[in-house]
């Protein structure tokens, strides 16, 4: 599969590495990876969509071949949204894109869906294992309504608190202890793991403790990974449901890194959802999606 690369400059002069493959004249899929990955996590999905789509995956700031700013403040959510806007402006200035994201990539896409700069420019959003921090914060505040589910999610999220500690996470990563929680991947690098900690430190506590959930009008396809070690199905669905006007849910028996371990399944879901939102009316849920 031929891949073309370009550099895109974001609003704070951070340069992003953007990689394109597939059909040059096809509908555009923009894929955003999570932590501690880089754009290569999408390679299997990109290969399976190359016959129909122009597949765009970029290295988020701090990862891969993109710039790696040093201040934690450079990783705050508004900068991440600016990055996505800059990429979409560069690769598809005239046509709406199909947005697909995983883990932290998915987390940072939620606020972008309500950014006026992207109004009418995202045809549909496939979110995989990355709830909105604001939606999740609101859901956790209602713990009395779902105490067991909330407790289960908090048990899955202890690593977030650990990532806030100074120096200790860095020492664990350098010692290779963090690798035990990850699915093996040859493309991951130690710098990606270290820089990505800043995503958590810049955003998690501030937004989760003072959530500002927003209504989402873009059609959203939620892929719920039933064996996810970090995001429970209860949180994934419960956080999104009250805030998304047009939500479809597909439950997939897979672990957190399904985008690389089950690329054929993820590519099939992206293809079907893109066809759904491309029809004159997208109110119906695809036949293999349960809500």
N, C-alpha and C positions, 0 to 999 in steps of 0.2 A: 504494500500500500504506500503510495507516494505521499509524503508529508511536506507541506510548505510552512515556513516559519516567518514571522514578522515581529517587529517590536512596536508596541503601542505605549504611548506616554500618558499617564494618568494626571489628574489635576495638580498633584503635589510633586510632579516631575519624577515620580517612580515609574520606571520602565518595566513593562510586562512582556513576557515571552508568550506569543500567541501561535498556536500550531493548528494547521488546517489540513484536512484530508477529505477524500470522497469526491462526489460530483460537484464540479465548479458551479453548475447551474441548478443544483438541487436546493430544496428548502434548507434553511440554516438551523442547525442545532448548536447551541452554545452550552458547553459542559463545564461545570466548576467543581474542582476536586476538593477534598477535605484534608484533615490533619491525620497523620503526618505525610501525606502523599504529595505527588506532583501530577502533572497532566498525564503521565504514562499509566495511571490507574485506569484511564478510559480506553486504552489501546484495543482491548478485546471488543468493547462496545463499538468503537469507531470502525473497526474492520467489518463488523456485521451490518453497519448502516451505510457503508461506503457506496453501495449500489444505488441508493436513493437520495441520500442527504449530503450536504456539505457540512462536515463535522468540525467544529471549532472547539478546542480545549486550550485554556491558558494556564500557565503557572501563576498561582496567586502570589501576591507580594510575600517575600520571605521564603519562597520555595522554588525549586527547579532552577530555571535560567532567568527568572525575574529578579529585579533588584531586591535587596534585603536590607531595608532601613533598620537602623539600630534602635531608635526610641520606641518604647512600648506604645506611646501615643500615636505612632504612625500606623498602628494596626486597629484603630478604632473603627467602628462600623461605618461611619460616613465615608471614610477613605476606601473601605472595601466596596461600598456601593458605587463610589466614583469610578473605581477600577472596572466594574462590570459595565457601567454606562460607557466608559471609554472604549472597551472592547466591542460592544454592540455597535457603537457609532462607527468604528473602524471596519467591521466585517459585514454589517448589514444595515447601512444607513437608511434604506428605503423600504425594506420588507421586514415584517415581524419575524422574530426568531422563536424557536422552541427551546425553552430553557430547561436544562437538566442538571441537577446538582446532588452531591452526596456529602454527608457529614457536615464539616464546617463550611464547605461550599454551599450546601443547602441553607445553613443557618444565615449566612450573609446575603442570600438571595431574597429572603422574605421581606426585609425592609425595602429592597429595590423595587418590589412589585407595586409599592405605593408611591414611588418617586415620580414626580410629574415629568421628568425627562424621559421616562420609559412608558408613558401613557400611550396605549395602543401599539406598543412595539414588542410585546411578549404575547405570542399566540396562546401559549399554555406553559405550565410549569410542572415538571416532574420532580418531586422532592423525595429523596431517599435518605432516611436515617439522619435527618437534621431539622428538628422542629424550630420554629421561631422562638428566640429567647423570650420575647415579650409574651407570646401566646403561652409558652411553657410556664413562665412566671405567674401568669394569671391562673393557669390550671392548678399549679401548686398552691396558690393562695386559697383555693377552694378545697383543700385537702380533706376537710370534714365531710365533703360529699363523696369522696372516694379514698378513704384512709388507707386501705390495703394497697391500692394501686399507687398512691403517692409514696408510701413507705418503700414499696418495691423499686420505684424509680430512683428514690434517693439512695438506695443501696447500690444501684447501678451507676450512680453519679459521684461516688466518693473521689474519683480521680480528679474531678474538677476542683474540689477543695485542695487537694494535694498540689495541683498545678499553681495555686496561688502562693505557695510557700517560696521564700527566696532560696536559691542555690540547690536545695534538695532535689527537685526534679531534674535539674541539669546534671547533677552528680549521678542520678539513677540512669539517665540516658547515656552518659559517657561510659558508665559501667556495663551497659548492655542489658540492664534489668528490664527496661521498658519493652524490649523486643519480645518478651514472653507474652505480652498482651496483644501482639500484632500477628496478622497472617503474614507469612513470609512473602517478601517482594524484593526483587533485586534492584529495583529502581529507587528505593528509598535511600536517603542519605542522612547522616548525622546532623548536618546543618539544617536540613528541613525540619527535623524533629525539634531541634533547639529553638529555631526562629518561630516555629509554630506555637510555642508556649505563649508568645506574646498575644496571640489571638484571644486566649482565655483570660489573660491578665488585663487586657485592655477593655474587655466587653462583658464578661460573664456576670460578675457580681453586681456591677452597677445596673445592668439592664434587668437581670432576674429579680433583684430585690425591689426595683422600682419599674415594673413593667408598664409599657404603653402600647397595648395591643391595638392593632389597626385592622379594619375590615379589608379583605382581599377580594377584588372583583375579577381578577384573572382566573381562568379555569385552572384548577390545581389537581394533579394526579399524585396521590400519596402512595408510595410503595413502602409497605410496612414489612420489615424483616423480622420474622417470627423468632429467630434465634439470635437476635441482636444482643450483644453483651453490654451495650451502653444506652440504648433507647428502647424502652418497653413499648409494646403495641398500645397499651393504655394511654401513655403520654402522646405518642405519635398521632393517634386519632383524636383523643380528647382535647389536646391543645389546639388543633386546627379546626375542628368541627364548628365551634361557635363563631368563627371569624371568617370562614371561607364561603363565599356565596355559591360557588359551583365546585363541589368536591367529589372526587371519585377515589376509591381506596382499593388497592390490590394487596393482598397478603401473600408474601412469598416465603416459603420454608427455607430460609438461608440466614447466614450470619452477617455481621456488620459489613464486611467487605464484599458484598454480593456483586458490586460493579466489576470486580476483577475475578471473583470465583465463579460467578454465574453470568458472564457477559451476554450469553445467548438469550437468557430470560430477560435481562434488563433491556437489551436492544429490542426485543419483541414488544415489550411494554411501551417503550418510547415510540416505536413505529405505529403501534395501534392508537396511542393517545394523540399523536400528531395527526393521524387520519381523522380521529374523532373531532378535534377542535377545528379541523379544516373544512368540516361539513357546514352547510348553512345554519343548522341548529346543532349545538353541542350539549344539549340538556340531557341526552340519554347517556347512560353509563355503559362502557364496553361490556360485552357479554361475559368476559372472564374476570370482571372486577366486581367485588362485593363491597357493600357499604354497611 
